[in-house]
Amino acid sequence: MAREGVRRGEVLAAIREHGLDDETHVRQAILELDGSISVLPFGGRSDEQRLPPLRRRRHAPGKQSRSGPP
């Protein structure tokens, strides 16, 4: 991933987004053509050990997010 310019923090964020708490539970991380990172966990991990996936905030259509103070 370093060769492709992907930082460790970006990989760790993708791992958390896939519901895993750290890289020791990851069998493989794949940089996809669209720039996303797919994560394949080691098998045998129960749902009780998985963290819930992160939910991304979505803005309503037509609304712009503010980047500074009002």
C-alpha positions in Angstrom: 0.0 0.0 0.0 2.9 2.4 0.7 4.0 2.0 -2.9 0.6 3.3 -3.9 0.7 6.3 -1.5 -1.8 4.9 1.0 -1.0 5.8 4.6 -1.2 3.4 7.5 -4.0 5.6 9.1 -6.1 5.2 5.9 -5.7 1.4 6.1 -6.6 1.4 9.8 -9.7 3.5 9.1 -10.8 1.1 6.4 -10.3 -1.8 8.9 -12.5 -0.1 11.5 -15.1 0.7 8.8 -15.3 -3.0 8.1 -16.0 -3.7 11.8 -12.6 -5.0 12.9 -10.8 -3.5 15.8 -7.2 -3.8 14.6 -5.0 -5.2 11.8 -4.2 -8.4 13.6 -7.7 -9.7 12.5 -7.1 -8.9 8.8 -6.0 -11.6 6.4 -5.8 -9.2 3.5 -6.4 -5.5 2.6 -6.9 -4.8 -1.0 -6.6 -1.4 -2.7 -9.4 -1.3 -5.3 -9.3 0.5 -8.7 -11.7 3.1 -7.4 -9.4 3.9 -4.4 -11.5 2.1 -1.8 -9.9 -0.5 0.5 -11.5 -3.9 0.8 -10.7 -5.9 4.0 -10.8 -9.6 4.3 -10.7 -10.9 7.9 -9.3 -14.2 9.1 -12.1 -16.8 9.2 -13.6 -18.2 12.4 -14.3 -14.8 14.0 -17.7 -14.7 15.7 -20.1 -11.8 15.3 -19.7 -11.1 19.0 -16.0 -10.2 18.5 -16.8 -7.8 15.5 -17.3 -4.2 16.1 -20.4 -2.7 14.4 -19.7 -1.0 11.1 -19.2 2.8 11.1 -22.1 4.8 9.7 -21.1 7.6 7.5 -23.0 10.9 7.7 -24.9 11.7 4.6 -25.9 15.2 3.7 -29.4 15.8 2.4 -29.5 16.5 -1.4 -29.1 20.1 -2.2 -27.7 21.0 1.2 -24.1 22.1 1.5 -22.1 21.5 4.6 -20.5 24.4 6.4 -16.8 24.4 6.6 -16.4 27.4 9.0 -18.1 29.4 11.7 -21.6 30.8 10.8 
